[in-house]
Amino acid sequence: MWFGRLSRCPVLLGRAQSTLSQLRGILEGELQSIREAGTWKSERIITSKQGAHITVQGKHTGILNFCANNYLGLSSHPEVVRAGHEALEEYGAGLSSVRFICGTQNIHKRLEEKIARFHQREDAILYISCFDANAGIFEAMLTPEDAVLSDELNHASIIDGIRLCKANKYRYKHMDMGDLEAKLKEAQKHRLRVIATDGVFSMDGDIAPLREICDLAKRHNALVFVDECHATGFVGPNGRGTDELLGVMDQVTIVNSTLGKALGGAAGGYTTGPKPLIDLLRQRSRPYLFSNTLPPAVVGCAAKALDLLMENNAILQSVAAKTARFRTKMTAAGFTISGKDHPICPVMLGDARLASVMADDMLEKGV
Ligand SMILES: Cc1ncc(COP(=O)(O)O)c(C=O)c1O
């Protein structure tokens, strides 16, 4: 109706068109500046399942794929895929609802229990992504009386989650314990202090010094929150994560992580930690309350991935051996690989444009 009236009014129609062309001009300018900076992100289209060998649209088949967070190769694992099919058959495509209205099935509750058991925490809550888990936790948990201390290189979703909350914000230099301690001292005036860090930083694969962070937290009465997206399933002796690797599982209060990388790679995220926190998130966390339930097929895949991991850690050992081999051979060939031990092995060329050109050339060579 509104459009009907607008289309009959030439003055309003003309104004709307000129505003639209103004928007187009602004957007084109922005796009051009991204192209000129050499940071344009183009998406390669894969026409096969995710895996070590993939097909890329066009002429490329059997491409050797080094570019995914499919750390354990479970994204296309036959048992994981079968579990997804079974859940789809039994529970349908989706709930057409948010969790608290009419969207919780027994498989969602079972997966939450399994996640809590895996991480040895009291309870867990599922989200449609870890981005949402990070976006929803700080605002629900912290008030203007509290403080959050965040590593400057934390993932964008942690930064956004912190932006949304009303707590006092402190940003410490990347993995700089001196700076964190100074900020903790400054933050003593607040009721609660939460230190927020990635367990593994995804750009360089560097591992947060969680032992030192937990020591500082103890000394300055703070809680520790860790995003384990690049650790869950494959870091630590049993794949529990950075906190297991560094022996501080009992000192990290809250873990957020994803089902969209090592744990089947479909989608989904979660928070695991103290039961009253999880209870509060079910009442207050906006991405949980106002977004659809995780689809049953995704739940089925993730639950099976966790079963496989809890049954034995052979897959885990295989990724560690492959990582060591890749790092050793690439270093011997003269490349600089940043990070240490982690399967994120960034080959540092020191120039974004060159990296992009080299990636295109490698694709021509089948890598
Ligand atoms: C450290 C970190 N946190 C959170 C996320 C978001 O996870 P999800 O893909 O489940 O939204 C990512 C994904 O790239 C990540 O790397």
The ligand as a MOL file (V3000), in Angstrom:
LIG
                    3D

  0  0  0     0  0            999 V3000
M  V30 BEGIN CTAB
M  V30 COUNTS 16 16 0 0 0
M  V30 BEGIN ATOM
M  V30 1 C 37.7390 -17.7540 18.1650 0
M  V30 2 C 36.3800 -17.8270 17.5480 0
M  V30 3 N 35.2910 -17.5560 18.2980 0
M  V30 4 C 34.0550 -17.6250 17.7700 0
M  V30 5 C 33.8390 -17.9740 16.4580 0
M  V30 6 C 32.4520 -18.0600 15.9340 0
M  V30 7 O 32.0750 -19.4120 15.8490 0
M  V30 8 P 30.8050 -19.8470 15.0060 0
M  V30 9 O 31.2760 -20.1040 13.6300 0
M  V30 10 O 30.2670 -21.0430 15.7070 0
M  V30 11 O 29.8500 -18.6990 15.0460 0
M  V30 12 C 34.9290 -18.2670 15.6420 0
M  V30 13 C 34.7050 -18.6140 14.2290 0
M  V30 14 O 35.4050 -18.2430 13.3360 0
M  V30 15 C 36.2350 -18.1910 16.1970 0
M  V30 16 O 37.3060 -18.4370 15.4460 0
M  V30 END ATOM
M  V30 BEGIN BOND
M  V30 1 1 1 2
M  V30 2 1 2 3
M  V30 3 2 2 15
M  V30 4 2 3 4
M  V30 5 1 4 5
M  V30 6 1 5 6
M  V30 7 2 5 12
M  V30 8 1 6 7
M  V30 9 1 7 8
M  V30 10 2 8 9
M  V30 11 1 8 10
M  V30 12 1 8 11
M  V30 13 1 12 13
M  V30 14 1 12 15
M  V30 15 2 13 14
M  V30 16 1 15 16
M  V30 END BOND
M  V30 END CTAB
M  END
